[in-house]
Amino acid sequence: CATVSQPDPKDETLSVVFGYMDMTGAPSNLRWVNFQRFDLQARGDSTEGAYRMGAKDGLFLHMGIKPGAYQITRFGGVGGIPLLTQRDHEYDYGTQGRNETAVRINRTGVYFIGSLRYVEQKTGFFEAGKFDMQVTKTPSEKEVLQRVMKIAEETEALKPYTRQLDLMRKRLAELS
């Protein structure tokens, strides 16, 4: 769940964003999630304001998101039989308009994107695969936060983010 790019741990404007995706039934696991700003996305800028979050066991986390309006635009992982059919999979979450992962970060804090589940849609034999992402109530924000905090506390690259870890502890106390 470590971040790909390392933002400044001392930057007090940065927020923590986390969530969970259940990929049971998907042709792959979850390895990464792209989180992108709306206004820059609308301008056609695909790199500025985009964050790639690492993922592990369905959990995703980023410790340094700048203020703005964001949503998940893409995600991906690896699936298939190792050494035979294993390949990368990339999924387009939907970039036309807002989706259920949309969040506006106005002030520094901890933002839960939600718990989501991959649901395969029936298609014809010669049609490309389709899917929906459904919002689920489980695991709860508290459960996901406990799990990502454990990963953040144990990941050497994330240990300098003491301010963000403190924000996560405060949010967990609010949920208890």
C-alpha positions in Angstrom: 0.0 0.0 0.0 3.0 2.3 -0.2 2.6 5.4 -2.4 4.4 5.4 -5.7 5.6 9.0 -5.5 6.8 10.2 -2.1 5.1 13.6 -1.1 6.8 15.7 1.6 5.7 14.2 5.0 5.9 17.6 6.6 3.5 19.3 4.1 0.5 20.1 6.3 -1.9 20.6 3.4 -1.8 16.9 2.5 -4.6 14.4 3.3 -4.8 10.7 3.7 -7.1 8.8 1.3 -8.0 5.1 1.6 -10.5 2.5 0.7 -11.2 -1.1 -0.2 -12.1 -3.1 -3.4 -13.4 -6.6 -3.3 -12.1 -8.2 -6.5 -13.7 -11.6 -5.9 -15.0 -12.7 -9.3 -12.7 -10.4 -11.2 -10.2 -11.8 -13.7 -7.4 -10.3 -11.6 -6.4 -9.1 -8.1 -6.0 -5.4 -7.2 -2.5 -3.9 -7.4 -3.0 -0.2 -8.0 -5.7 2.5 -8.1 -5.6 5.8 -10.0 -7.1 8.8 -8.2 -7.5 11.9 -10.3 -8.7 15.5 -9.9 -12.0 16.3 -11.7 -11.1 19.8 -13.0 -7.8 18.7 -14.4 -9.4 15.6 -15.9 -12.0 17.8 -17.7 -9.1 19.8 -19.2 -7.7 16.7 -20.6 -4.6 16.7 -18.4 -4.1 13.1 -17.5 -1.0 13.4 -15.4 -1.3 16.6 -13.3 -3.3 15.9 -10.2 -3.2 12.2 -10.6 -2.1 9.8 -7.9 -1.4 6.1 -8.2 -2.1 4.3 -5.0 -0.6 0.9 -4.3 -3.0 -1.8 -3.2 -2.7 -5.0 -1.1 -5.4 -7.5 -0.3 -8.0 -5.0 -1.7 -6.8 -2.1 0.5 -5.5 1.1 -1.1 -3.9 4.1 0.6 -2.2 7.4 -0.2 -0.7 9.5 2.5 -0.2 12.8 0.5 -3.2 14.0 -1.5 -3.5 17.8 -2.1 -6.8 19.6 -1.8 -9.1 19.3 -4.7 -12.0 17.3 -6.1 -11.1 13.7 -7.0 -12.4 10.3 -8.0 -11.0 6.9 -9.0 -10.6 6.7 -12.8 -8.7 3.4 -13.3 -7.5 0.5 -11.4 -5.6 -2.7 -12.2 -3.9 -5.9 -11.2 -2.6 -9.2 -12.4 -4.6 -12.3 -13.1 -4.4 -15.7 -14.8 -2.3 -18.8 -14.3 1.4 -18.0 -13.5 3.7 -18.8 -16.4 0.8 -19.8 -18.7 -1.9 -17.1 -18.9 -0.9 -14.5 -16.4 -1.2 -11.0 -17.6 -1.9 -7.4 -16.4 -5.5 -6.2 -16.3 -6.6 -2.6 -16.4 -10.1 -1.4 -15.7 -11.7 1.9 -16.6 -13.8 3.0 -13.7 -15.6 5.6 -15.8 -14.2 9.0 -16.5 -17.2 10.6 -18.0 -18.8 12.5 -15.1 -18.6 11.7 -11.5 -18.8 8.3 -10.0 -19.5 7.0 -6.5 -15.8 7.5 -5.4 -16.0 11.2 -5.9 -14.7 13.3 -3.0 -13.8 16.9 -2.4 -10.8 17.5 -0.2 -11.2 21.0 1.2 -9.2 20.7 4.4 -6.5 18.4 5.7 -7.9 15.1 7.0 -8.6 11.4 6.5 -10.9 10.5 3.6 -12.6 7.1 3.2 -13.4 6.4 -0.5 -15.6 3.5 0.5 -15.8 -0.3 0.3 -16.5 -1.4 -3.3 -17.1 -4.7 -5.0 -16.4 -5.8 -8.6 -19.5 -7.3 -10.2 -19.1 -8.9 -13.6 -21.9 -8.1 -16.1 -23.2 -10.8 -18.5 -22.2 -10.2 -22.1 -22.6 -12.0 -25.4 -20.0 -14.6 -26.4 -18.1 -12.2 -28.7 -18.5 -9.1 -26.6 -15.8 -7.6 -24.4 -16.2 -8.1 -20.7 -18.1 -5.5 -18.7 -18.4 -4.8 -15.0 -19.9 -2.6 -12.4 -18.5 -1.4 -9.1 -21.0 -1.6 -6.2 -20.7 0.3 -3.0 -20.9 -2.1 0.0 -21.3 -1.6 3.7 -18.6 -4.1 4.6 -15.9 -3.8 5.5 -16.7 -0.7 7.4 -14.6 2.5 7.4 -13.3 1.6 10.9 -12.3 -1.9 9.8 -10.5 -0.7 6.6 -8.8 2.1 8.6 -7.5 -0.3 11.2 -6.1 -2.5 8.4 -4.4 0.3 6.4 -3.0 1.9 9.6 -1.3 -1.4 10.5 0.2 -1.5 7.0 1.3 2.2 7.2 2.9 1.7 10.6 4.8 -1.4 9.4 5.9 0.0 6.0 9.3 1.6 6.3 8.7 4.1 3.5 5.6 5.4 5.3 7.0 5.8 8.8 8.1 9.5 8.2 4.4 10.4 7.7 3.9 10.8 11.5 1.4 13.7 11.0 -0.8 11.6 8.7 -0.6 8.6 11.1 -1.7 10.9 13.9 -4.7 12.0 11.8 -5.6 8.4 11.1 -5.4 7.6 14.9 -7.8 10.6 15.6 -10.2 9.4 12.9 -10.2 5.9 14.3 -10.9 7.3 17.8 -13.9 9.2 16.3 -15.2 6.0 14.8 -14.9 4.0 18.1 
